[in-house]
Each structure stands twice: as structure tokens, then as C-alpha cells.
Amino acid sequence: MNKELIVRSGSSDVDFAILKDGKLTELHKDQESSDFSVGDIMLAKVRKPVSGLNAAFVNVGYEKDAFLHYHDLGPQLRSLLKFIKRVSTGKLKDFSLKGFPFEKDIDKNGSINDVLKANQSILVQIVKEPISTKGPRISSELSIAGRYLVLVPFSDRVSVSQKIESKEEKDRLKRLVQSIKPKGFGVIVRTVADGKKVAELDKDLNNLLVKWTAMCKKIYKAKLPSKVLSELNRAASILRDVFNDDFTGIHVDDETLYYQIKDYVQEIAPGKESIVKLYDSNVPIFEKFGIERQIKTSFGRTVSTSKGAYLVIEHTEALHVIDVNSGNRSNKAKNQEDTALEVNLIAAKEVARQLRLRDMGGIIVIDFIDMSSADNRRKLYDHLREEMKDDRAKHKILPPSKFGLIQITRQRVRPEVNIKTREENPNGAGEVEAPIVLIHKMTADLERIISNKAHKNGIILNAHPFIAAYVTKGFPSVRSKWFLEHKKWVKVLPRDAYTYLEYRFKDKDGKELK
């Protein structure tokens, strides 16, 4: 399997696309103007505790106050507040927590008014970026993420990722981390630490302690509110979280960014820096790797899948609804149940991809095609879980209901990726589907027509002269590719009366093929 990261640099932002075997699975944007990224740590001021919500509104410098619930305070809140007070006044200059006297844990079911007061200084971490009309969601239970480990100040616990399945490996990692962990800090061992040696873990831990010290130095005489620790830029954070030995290439179109990424890869995976390549061509990088076309075909309200099936995706403020349709198709399945299962399995794969691609979060309801067999419903459920295994966002999938609905909750920490795919109509008012999608639609229609054995009379394509020329000219032409794939020659006839995006497939008698 080819897994590639394509990085496109613009004047004010950077786009990252992850491809698996050439298919777009994730799309991210890093904007320079973004002041609130997940993972940033801020020195903020408590605006007011609200006992009715058992939460506090906190000024982090955003136009709307951030929301801090009692359950996000962390058990060692008193120790944290005492530490901030002593560091900000200059009384504490040793940030190691070795000799720092810890306070008693706060009550698990206590009240916000017992622990926080208005105008109090507090260190908080962004756990959810501002979305829609809401301000950022924050936590005062801090964590600093590294490549293999996550450092948790004011804790003493060592935990290992649940995705590491081997009990022996979990025990080994726990023992190693216990032996190198400094006092006053907890550590979470990440999935990528599987099989790593103590030297690599120790190096990562020391890097995290350096970050912690640098952050604490900024607290002294800092203005409120202010950012004291930035999450890595998006390029580094994506590489830190997703990079593994499966990656076969990283292509970057900006020289400065190329050297930054190459240095970072050299640091986290020595010997793999050769897969980082500088892209230098007149053809834009997203166009060269077919990403631009995939963006146009993947972000619309309707999304095509293989064998004629398609999804319809609708959004509301509270949830997302995905409807699965079999489309106008025929297959070799003996009965309706087998057809429904086949379409549902294809759709499940595309649903898992769409959730990652659009970064859809909250509640997602999928209306699959009804199946009467309990075994088939179980197959669909297991298949969807398998397809979503690689999803880094926390999620939970409920088994299919009697109505064929599957509900998913998926962690939402950033606004959903929303790309406009329709364009201004060149023939008049309104909007039309992007022309770049047209050939993709034609190919899908042709596949459906050819799969229907009734159409043996030859196939003729009627289209606007510009489109007809695009399909037939050049080498290899679009029509040649169709012939090589389907062993069926398509006669193309230009029609002056057609609008730019109008086309019809007909048989040799002039009858339209549906």
C-alpha cells in the first residue's frame, strides 16, 4: 500500500493531503492566523464561575469566553493553582516538581465555586477549537504530546495506549517508563512506542521536559491572557501523529517547508528522510497528484461510490445524516438481500473515509439499506468498525437498529472541513456542478451502462463540442482509457445545441441509455 503526504504551501496557509493508494483520505489546513489550536496552553483569567452549570467561563483572548467544566479541572487543580501563583511572582524557579509540595486532590463531585474564583489566573489547554457560535473548550488537566510519550504534569500515573494489544509489550513499556519518569509527572505511552527501546523513549521524555521548562519561564510576568506553549505547527503535528513506516513519500512544494519537514523526519525516524521530496514543476502539486479533482468529487452533497451506489450527506447544527442509495445498478447477486449487503459494505468504506476527510464530528446517523438477516447486519457493523480502526478521532459505533440505522459519535475538536464544490453557471443565473467533475460522472455512468448486458447495440456519447474534443483528443485520450478498461468503443458526437455540462449516452438507434 502506498501512503503519501502531499503538502501545498500558500501565502497564508498550508494544505496537507494524505493519500492511500492515490485515494484522498484526509485533508487538513494550517492557517497562520489561527490563534487557537488544539493542544495550545494558555495562561488565562477566570471570568466567572457559574454554579448552575458547574463550570467557569474563562478569558483566553478569544471574542467569546472559553468554557471550563468542573470535570475538566483535573484532580490536582489546587497544586496547579499554587504552582502558577509561585512561578508568576518569581518565588519558584525550579520547575522540575521534584520538591514541590502537592496539595490534596479536589473532590470528584465538588462544586466549581469551591475551587475557582473570579479574576484568578489559571493554566488551561485548548481541547476543542472555536466552532460555529461557541468559544473554545478548555481543560486545566494539562498534557504535552511527544512522538512516543505524553507528559502529564501534577500526576504520578503511567498508562499505555489501549491500541497496543500485546500484554507483554504493555508491561515492558510500563516498566521502562516507570524507571525514567521524573517525580511529579505522569506519562501516557502512545501507540507508536510499540517496540521502541528505552533510549528513544528517554530522548522523547527529555524533549518534553525541555518544553515544560520553556513554558514555565514564560509564565513569570506574563500578561493575561497569553499563549505560553504552542502546539507544533500543523506539518509537524500531523507527522508526529500519523507518520509511521507505511509512508512511502512526502512531497512538498515549498523549499523552506521541505527542509523543516526533512529535519523533523530525520529527528523522529532516522533513515526515512529520503522519502521527503521537493516538488518542482509548473503543474500545481494538488493537480499533479489528482487531489483537486478528488476534492471536487468528495465534498458535495452527493458522493458517488463504486458500482453505482452513492451517498447523500446532510448537515444540521446538532447532527449529520448520511443516506445510502443503491442507484440504478445491476449485479450478479441472486436476491435483494445480497444486493443490499454488497451496497452497504461499499458504502461503509466510503462513510469511514468521508468522516475523516471532512472531519465530521458530533452525532452521525447513517441510513443503510434495510437487511432482514441478523448475520448480514453483524457483517456490516464489523466491517464499519474495521474501516474506522485507523480513525484517530475518538469515536463510538452503535450496532444497527431495526430500521437499519447506525449511529456514530465522533470527537469534534475542530470545525468541519467544508469546501464549496459548485460553481457559477456560465450559461446564466444560479450554480452548476464543477466542470472538473464531469468526466468522473461520465465514467461512472458509462460503467453502469456497460454493466447492463441489455445494451449491446454500441454506445454513442452526445456532448457539447468542447467536451467532445476533450474526451477524444490527446494521448491517451479519455475515450482510449475507457476502451482499455471496458473493451468497448464509444462513438463521440458533438452537439452544438447542448450546454457546456450537458451530455447523453445513446445506442445506435438514438435511444437514450439510462
C-alpha positions in Angstrom: 0.0 0.0 0.0 1.3 3.5 -1.0 0.7 6.1 1.7 1.8 9.6 0.8 1.6 13.1 2.4 1.2 15.9 -0.1 2.0 19.4 1.3 0.9 22.5 -0.6 2.1 25.9 0.6 0.2 29.1 0.0 0.8 32.7 1.0 -1.0 32.5 4.3 -1.8 28.8 4.9 -0.6 25.3 4.2 -2.7 22.4 3.0 -1.9 18.8 3.8 -3.5 15.8 2.0 -3.0 12.2 2.9 -3.3 9.7 0.1 -3.7 5.9 0.4 -3.0 4.2 -3.0 -3.8 7.5 -4.6 -7.1 8.0 -2.9 -7.6 11.1 -0.7 -8.3 10.1 2.9 -7.5 13.2 5.0 -7.3 16.9 4.2 -6.0 19.5 6.7 -5.3 23.2 6.6 -2.8 25.1 8.7 -3.7 28.8 8.8 -1.1 31.3 10.1 -4.0 33.4 11.5 -5.2 30.6 13.7 -4.7 31.7 17.4 -6.4 28.7 19.0 -5.2 25.3 18.0 -5.9 22.0 19.9 -3.0 21.5 22.3 -2.1 25.1 22.9 -1.6 26.0 26.6 -2.7 29.5 27.7 -2.3 31.5 30.9 -5.8 32.7 31.2 -8.1 34.6 33.7 -11.3 33.1 35.2 -14.1 35.5 34.2 -16.8 34.0 36.4 -17.7 30.6 37.9 -21.4 29.5 37.2 -22.7 27.2 39.8 -25.8 26.2 37.7 -23.5 24.8 35.0 -20.8 23.7 37.5 -18.4 25.4 35.1 -16.5 28.6 34.6 -16.2 31.0 31.7 -12.5 31.8 31.2 -10.9 34.7 29.2 -8.3 33.2 26.8 -8.2 36.2 24.5 -11.0 34.9 22.1 -14.0 37.1 21.3 -16.1 34.6 23.3 -15.1 33.2 26.7 -13.9 29.6 26.8 -15.9 27.0 28.7 -14.2 25.1 31.5 -16.4 22.4 33.2 -15.6 21.1 36.7 -14.8 17.6 35.3 -12.1 19.1 33.1 -10.3 20.8 36.0 -8.2 17.7 36.8 -7.8 16.3 40.4 -4.6 18.2 41.1 -6.1 21.7 40.4 -5.1 23.1 43.8 -1.4 22.1 43.2 -1.6 23.7 39.7 -3.0 27.0 41.0 -0.4 27.1 43.8 2.4 26.4 41.2 1.1 29.2 38.9 1.0 31.7 41.8 4.5 30.9 42.9 6.0 30.9 39.4 4.3 34.1 38.2 5.5 36.0 41.3 9.1 34.7 40.8 9.2 32.8 44.1 9.6 29.4 42.4 12.5 29.0 39.9 12.8 25.2 39.9 10.2 23.8 37.5 11.1 20.1 37.9 8.2 19.5 40.6 10.8 17.3 42.4 10.5 19.1 45.7 7.2 20.8 45.1 4.6 20.1 47.9 1.5 18.8 46.3 -2.0 19.8 47.6 -4.9 17.4 48.3 -6.9 16.3 45.2 -10.2 18.2 44.7 -13.5 16.4 45.3 -14.6 14.4 42.3 -18.2 15.6 42.7 -17.5 19.0 44.1 -18.7 22.5 43.1 -16.9 25.0 40.8 -17.4 27.7 43.4 -15.3 25.8 46.0 -12.2 25.7 43.8 -12.2 28.7 41.4 -12.8 32.5 41.9 -13.3 35.3 39.5 -10.1 37.0 38.2 -8.0 34.1 39.2 -5.0 33.1 37.0 -5.1 29.6 35.6 -3.2 27.5 33.1 -5.6 25.9 30.5 -5.2 23.8 27.4 -7.4 24.1 24.3 -9.2 20.8 23.8 -11.7 22.0 21.2 -11.3 24.9 18.8 -14.0 27.6 18.4 -16.8 26.0 16.4 -19.8 27.9 15.0 -21.1 30.3 17.7 -19.2 28.6 20.6 -15.9 29.7 22.1 -13.0 27.2 22.7 -13.5 24.3 25.1 -10.6 24.1 27.6 -9.2 21.8 30.3 -6.8 22.6 33.2 -5.6 19.0 33.1 -2.5 19.7 31.1 -0.7 17.3 28.7 2.3 17.8 26.4 2.4 15.4 23.5 5.6 14.0 22.0 6.3 11.4 19.4 6.1 8.3 21.7 5.0 9.8 25.1 2.6 12.3 26.5 3.8 14.2 29.6 1.1 14.9 32.3 2.3 17.4 35.0 1.0 17.1 38.6 0.3 13.4 38.2 2.1 10.2 39.0 0.3 7.7 36.8 1.8 5.7 33.9 -0.7 4.4 31.3 -0.2 2.7 28.0 -2.3 3.1 24.8 -5.1 0.5 24.5 -4.3 0.0 20.9 -1.1 -1.8 21.9 -2.6 -5.3 22.1 0.3 -7.4 23.5 0.1 -7.6 27.3 3.9 -8.4 27.4 4.7 -5.3 25.4 2.4 -3.1 27.6 4.1 -4.4 30.7 7.6 -3.8 29.2 6.8 -0.2 28.2 5.2 0.5 31.6 8.4 -0.8 33.4 10.7 1.2 31.1 8.7 4.5 31.6 8.4 4.0 35.4 12.3 3.7 35.5 12.9 7.0 33.6 9.8 9.1 34.7 10.7 12.2 36.8 8.8 12.7 40.1 5.7 14.9 39.9 4.9 13.9 36.3 2.6 11.3 34.8 3.2 9.7 31.4 0.9 8.3 28.7 2.6 5.9 26.3 1.4 6.3 22.7 0.7 3.5 20.2 3.8 4.4 18.1 6.0 3.5 21.1 5.3 -0.2 20.4 8.7 -2.0 20.2 10.8 1.1 20.9 13.9 1.0 23.1 14.5 2.9 26.3 16.9 5.3 24.7 14.3 6.5 22.2 11.7 6.9 24.9 14.2 8.7 27.2 15.1 11.2 24.4 11.4 11.9 23.8 10.8 12.4 27.5 13.7 14.8 27.9 12.4 16.9 24.9 9.0 17.1 26.6 10.6 18.3 29.9 12.6 21.0 28.0 9.2 22.2 26.6 7.7 22.2 30.1 10.6 24.3 31.4 10.4 26.8 28.5 6.7 27.1 29.1 7.1 27.8 32.9 9.7 30.5 32.1 7.1 32.3 30.1 4.6 32.4 33.0 6.8 34.8 35.0 5.5 38.3 34.4 3.2 37.1 31.6 0.2 39.3 30.7 -3.2 37.8 31.0 -4.4 36.1 28.8 -1.4 34.9 26.8 -0.2 31.7 25.0 2.7 30.1 26.9 3.0 26.9 24.8 2.1 26.5 21.1 1.2 23.1 19.7 3.6 22.2 16.9 2.8 23.7 13.5 0.3 21.5 11.6 3.0 19.9 9.5 5.0 18.7 12.5 1.9 17.7 14.5 0.5 15.7 11.5 3.8 13.9 11.1 4.1 13.3 14.8 0.6 11.8 15.0 0.3 9.9 11.7 3.9 9.2 10.5 4.9 5.5 10.5 6.8 3.0 8.4 3.9 2.7 6.0 4.6 6.1 4.5 6.2 5.8 1.0 6.5 9.5 0.2 6.2 13.1 1.4 6.0 15.7 -1.4 6.4 19.4 -0.6 6.2 22.3 -3.0 7.9 24.9 -0.8 11.7 24.8 -0.2 11.7 26.2 3.3 8.9 23.9 4.4 10.7 21.0 2.7 13.9 21.5 4.8 11.8 21.9 8.0 9.9 18.6 7.3 13.0 16.8 6.3 14.8 17.8 9.6 11.8 16.8 11.6 11.5 13.3 9.9 15.2 12.9 10.4 14.7 13.5 14.1 11.6 11.2 14.6 12.6 8.5 12.1 16.3 8.5 11.2 16.9 6.9 7.8 13.5 7.7 6.5 14.3 11.4 5.5 14.9 10.2 1.9 11.1 9.9 1.3 10.8 13.7 1.7 10.9 15.1 -1.8 10.8 18.7 -3.0 8.2 19.1 -5.8 9.4 21.4 -8.5 7.0 21.7 -11.5 4.8 24.2 -13.3 1.8 21.9 -12.7 0.4 22.7 -9.2 1.1 19.9 -6.8 -2.5 19.1 -5.9 -3.4 18.9 -9.6 -0.4 16.6 -10.3 -1.5 14.1 -7.6 -5.2 14.2 -8.6 -6.2 15.8 -5.3 -8.0 18.8 -6.8 -10.3 16.6 -8.8 -10.9 14.3 -5.7 -11.8 17.4 -3.6 -14.4 18.4 -6.1 -16.0 14.9 -6.2 -15.8 14.2 -2.5 -17.1 17.3 -0.8 -20.5 17.7 -2.5 -23.9 16.8 -1.0 -23.9 13.6 -3.2 -20.9 11.3 -3.2 -20.5 8.5 -5.7 -19.1 5.1 -4.8 -18.2 2.1 -6.9 -20.8 0.0 -8.7 -23.3 2.8 -9.0 -24.1 3.3 -5.3 -24.0 6.8 -3.8 -24.3 8.7 -0.5 -26.3 11.7 0.2 -24.9 13.8 3.1 -27.0 16.4 5.0 -25.8 18.6 7.9 -27.7 20.2 10.8 -26.4 22.1 13.8 -26.9 19.0 16.0 -26.1 16.1 13.8 -25.1 14.7 10.3 -27.3 12.4 8.3 -25.9 10.1 5.6 -28.3 8.2 3.3 -27.1 5.2 1.4 -28.6 4.6 -2.1 -28.0 1.6 -4.4 -28.5 3.8 -7.5 -29.5 2.5 -10.9 -27.4 -0.7 -11.0 -27.5 -4.3 -11.8 -25.2 -7.0 -10.4 -24.8 -10.8 -10.2 -26.3 -11.1 -6.8 -29.1 -13.7 -6.7 -31.5 -11.7 -4.5 -32.3 -8.3 -2.9 -30.6 -9.2 0.4 -27.3 -9.9 -1.3 -27.5 -6.7 -3.3 -28.3 -4.7 -0.1 -25.3 -6.2 1.7 -22.9 -5.5 -1.2 -24.0 -1.9 -1.5 -23.9 -1.4 2.3 -20.3 -2.8 2.6 -19.1 -0.5 -0.2 -21.0 2.5 1.4 -19.5 1.7 4.9 -15.9 2.1 3.4 -16.8 5.4 1.9 -18.6 6.6 5.1 -15.4 5.9 7.1 -13.4 7.9 4.5 -15.8 10.8 4.5 -15.8 11.2 8.3 -12.0 11.5 8.2 -11.9 13.6 5.1 -14.5 16.2 6.2 -13.5 15.8 9.9 -17.2 15.4 10.7 -17.9 15.2 14.4 -20.8 15.0 16.9 -23.6 12.6 16.2 -23.7 10.9 12.8 -26.7 8.8 11.7 -26.3 6.5 8.7 -29.4 5.1 6.9 -28.1 1.9 5.3 -30.3 -0.2 3.0 -32.5 -2.4 5.1 -31.4 -6.0 5.6 -33.5 -8.7 7.1 -30.7 -11.1 8.0 -29.1 -10.5 11.5 -25.9 -12.1 10.2 -25.7 -9.5 7.4 -26.3 -6.7 9.9 -23.5 -8.0 12.1 -21.2 -8.3 9.0 -21.9 -4.6 8.2 -21.3 -3.5 11.7 -18.0 -5.4 12.0 -16.9 -4.1 8.5 -17.6 -0.4 9.5 -15.7 -0.9 12.8 -12.7 -2.3 10.8 -12.8 0.6 8.3 -12.8 3.1 11.1 -10.0 1.5 13.0 -7.4 3.9 11.5 -9.5 7.0 12.6 -7.5 9.0 15.1 -10.6 10.8 16.5 -12.3 9.1 19.4 -15.5 7.5 18.2 -18.2 5.0 19.2 -20.3 3.0 16.8 -23.7 1.5 17.9 -25.0 -1.7 16.2 -27.7 -1.3 13.5 -31.2 -0.6 14.7 -34.3 -2.5 13.5 -34.7 0.3 10.9 -31.2 -0.2 9.5 -29.8 3.0 11.1 -26.3 3.0 12.6 -25.4 5.8 15.0 -21.8 7.1 15.5 -20.5 9.6 17.9 -17.2 11.1 16.8 -15.0 13.6 18.7 -15.2 17.0 17.2 -12.2 19.3 18.2 -12.0 21.5 15.1 -14.6 23.0 12.7 -15.7 20.6 9.9 -13.8 20.9 6.6 -16.3 22.4 4.3 -15.3 23.0 0.7 -17.6 24.6 -1.9 -17.9 22.3 -4.9 -20.5 24.1 -7.0 -19.5 27.0 -9.4 -21.2 29.9 -11.1 -23.3 28.8 -14.1 -21.6 30.0 -17.3 -24.9 30.0 -19.1 -26.8 32.2 -16.7 -28.1 32.6 -13.2 -27.5 30.0 -10.4 -24.8 27.5 -9.8 -23.8 24.2 -11.5 -21.6 21.3 -10.6 -17.9 21.9 -11.1 -16.9 21.0 -14.7 -13.9 19.1 -13.4 -16.3 16.5 -12.0 -18.0 16.0 -15.4 -15.6 13.3 -16.7 -15.8 11.5 -13.4 -19.6 11.4 -13.7 -19.4 10.3 -17.4 -17.1 7.4 -16.5 -19.4 6.3 -13.7 -22.5 6.5 -16.0 -20.6 4.5 -18.7 -19.7 1.8 -16.2 -23.3 1.4 -15.2 -24.4 1.2 -18.8 -21.8 -1.4 -19.7 -22.7 -3.5 -16.7 -26.2 -3.7 -18.0 -25.9 -6.5 -20.5 -29.0 -5.4 -22.4 -27.0 -2.6 -24.1 -25.3 -4.5 -26.9 -26.1 -2.1 -29.7 -23.0 0.1 -29.4 -22.7 3.3 -27.3 -22.7 6.9 -28.6 -21.9 9.9 -26.5 -23.6 13.2 -27.4 -21.9 16.2 -25.7 -21.0 19.9 -26.2 -18.2 20.4 -28.8 -15.7 21.5 -26.2 -16.4 18.4 -24.1 -16.4 16.1 -27.1 -13.0 17.4 -28.1 -11.6 17.0 -24.5 -12.8 13.3 -24.5 -11.3 12.4 -27.9 -8.1 14.5 -28.3 -4.6 13.9 -26.9 -2.9 10.7 -25.9 -4.0 8.7 -24.1 -7.4 10.3 -24.6 -10.3 9.8 -22.1 -12.0 7.6 -24.7 -8.9 5.5 -25.1 -8.8 4.9 -21.4 -12.5 3.8 -21.5 -11.7 1.4 -24.3 -8.7 -0.1 -22.5 -10.7 -0.6 -19.3 -14.1 -1.8 -20.7 -13.1 -3.2 -24.2 -15.9 -1.1 -25.6 -15.5 1.7 -28.2 -17.6 4.8 -27.5 -18.5 6.9 -30.5 -18.5 10.6 -29.6 -20.7 13.1 -31.5 -20.5 16.9 -30.7 -23.9 18.6 -30.4 -24.0 22.4 -30.8 -27.3 22.8 -29.1 -26.1 21.3 -25.8 -25.0 23.4 -22.8 -21.4 23.0 -21.6 -22.2 20.4 -19.0 -24.9 18.5 -20.8 -24.3 15.0 -22.2 -26.3 11.9 -23.1 -25.3 8.3 -23.8 -27.4 6.7 -26.7 -27.5 3.5 -28.6 -27.1 3.4 -32.4 -30.8 3.8 -32.8 -30.7 7.1 -31.0 -32.5 5.7 -27.9 -31.1 7.3 -24.7 -29.3 4.8 -22.4 -30.2 5.3 -18.7 
